[in-house]
Amino acid sequence: MTWRSLNSIMSVILIIGGLCYALNLNHSASQAIYFSSGGVGPTYFPNILTALLIVLCVVTLYNNFRDKSPENTETITTHNLWYIVATFLLVIAFVASWQLLGYFYLNAFILITVLLTIYRMDFGLPNSLIVAAVTSAFTTGFLYVLFGKILTISF
Amino acid sequence: METLGHDLQNLFTITNLLCILLGTLVGMVFGALPGLGTVIAVALLLPVTFTLPPLAGILMLLATYQAGEYGGSISAILLGVPGTPQAAATVIDGHAMAMNDSPGKALSYSLLSSSIGGIFGGMVLIFVSVPLAEFALNFGSPEYFLLGVIGLMAVGLLSGRDKVKSLISVVLGLMAGTVGVDTLTGVNRATFNQPELMDGINLVAFLVGMFAISELFLMISKGLNISYVADYSKLKTGLTFREIKNIIRPTTIGSLIGAGTGILPGIGGGASCWFAYAAVSKSSKNPESFGKGCAEGIAAPESSNNASAGGALVPFLALGIPGSAAIAIIMGAFIMHGIQPGPNVFTAERDLVYGIFYGFILTTVAMYLIGRMLTPVFARVLVVPNSFLVSIVMVLCLIGIYASKSAFFDLWLALGIGVTFYFLKRLQYSVSSVIIAYVLAPIIEENFRRSLTLSNGNYGVFFESIYSIALVLMIVGAISASVYGDYKKRNNRANSTDTDERIDAKN
């Protein structure tokens, strides 16, 4: 994918997001008409914002369509893309497990261990696993003392 | 004299001093680490301020902000990689001096000039904000709305390379700020039937997702196992009287430029360090020494970025307009404690305001003392590879978000915001504009609606008083200058392309 395509996709997503925002706003605040004074109800300002967003996104789309510079037509390269995807998925799994099962500190220990092991795989599995487990144990222990004991925040 | 004693008594409590110490340590570490920076440090510490008294929490964030400005120069000097954008100009002479076998001297110049700049910024804060706040008491709703617009225009037009994208960022921030129950009518707005959104988007989730989580994804892209290597053997060196004397002039110029640009919303330390570097290098007796490890080239940008921190607090405290992303987060701490910055805060929260005035100078002193003692230790954190930072900071981000409201919804929201802003940052949208617009949204909307309600929907209300006319003229001036600047830039580019084509044709 080129920067040009990503720019266009983002502009379209923002326009759709803006429309969803306006639809939800005007639907949930349909009674707002009763509260408006001088025509300035709770949807007045947000509707101006939506219109502005759409106009600005259309301008971006137009500029982007006209911009045929090498930088804009260059293919996007993302180094370590799979690490980013893996991190994102692991964080989703962590939050889901924490929300459904609890055991924050155990989940945190596993998350840090797995992330560090994956990130340091170039050093070999045994090495990266040991370093990850030790680092994770120290970090989780520190978090437990700080949040669980000193600040008495329970997760 | 009696009130000064009372203010100092309020300031020198164990809690305040510990918070300043913690903020300074965190700020220096995060500032020194390339990729993390001051804003992420302030955002991560924001949830901690929930549990603290307002003054202690705000001083902690200010100490983080100040120390982060100096911390950025540690990696700039030792590695040639600025830890924060504000330390970019320091790289030129700081790294050159470190390469000339004097890394300790370079760090000492940086620390001393940062501290002097910080104290100068603090003095500007004390002497300028009170008269400015008194003047701002003349303002009504239309003027406050226009002031908010000026803040947004300044940030939108000055930050980021693409002005349309910066303006989109401003609109996105304003939209995010309008989510939740409308305070004037009690009507739900854009909550998508989520009860968690009725109080608005959680500030901590929004900030951490936008600044920290997206930045962690970007750090993964930059490389996970890069380990910086530097010479850590000559870091503890002092300065002689003669050396200190040599940096008085650049430090003074840097401090003046820093404080001045800090007061103007949207410019901040990132630009002021370059202004200061340019001013000092042009007026120096030895301009040829710049770029080769010149002390003046370190003192000017470093004093300037710390002075801009104090300057940026002036419009924030006096008018309620944050000039930078870090100040916008600090404004978040005010809002979380139910305090609205602006001229009325000087009477409603007098102890807090004066605590901030004197506390800001205290944070500079703490930065100097801790920097003197622990710079070699902070320099060592540079060897920590991104793989460790990303995994540990990610967990800290999630804890911070959860601790703020104990809601899992906020964790999912922050993840979504993090991914969205990862793409937006890569596409050059301005994250600073989003956050400043987000915190200004309630002020702008409330005053906009109040003005129009009082005038029965007549927009002429924004041109009635002399103050509002002056503010409108400022807005028109800023837009005209920006459009003219773009036009000039485009013309120059077209001319240079024409010249290149003519040269190519000749060849």
Interface residues (C-beta under 8 A of the other chain):
Chain A: W3 L6 N7 M10 L14 G18 Y21 N24 L25 S28 A29 Q31 A32 F35 S37 G38 G39 V40 G41 P42 T43 Y44 F45 P46 L49 T50 L52 L53 L56 C57 V59 T60 N63 I76 T78 H79 N80 L81 Y83 I84 T87 F88 V91 I92 F94 V95 W98 Q99 A108 L111 I112 L115 L116 Y119 R120 D122 F123 T135 T139 L143 F147 L151 I153 F155
Chain B: T51 V164 K165 L167 I168 V171 L172 L174 M175 T178 D182 L184 T185 V187 N188 R189 A190 T191 F192 N193 L216 F217 I220 S221 K222 G223 L224 N225 S387 F388 V390 S391 I392 M394 V395 L398 I399 Y402 A403 F408 L411 W412 L415 V419 F423 L424 R426 L427 E445 F448 R449 L452 T453 S455 N456 G457
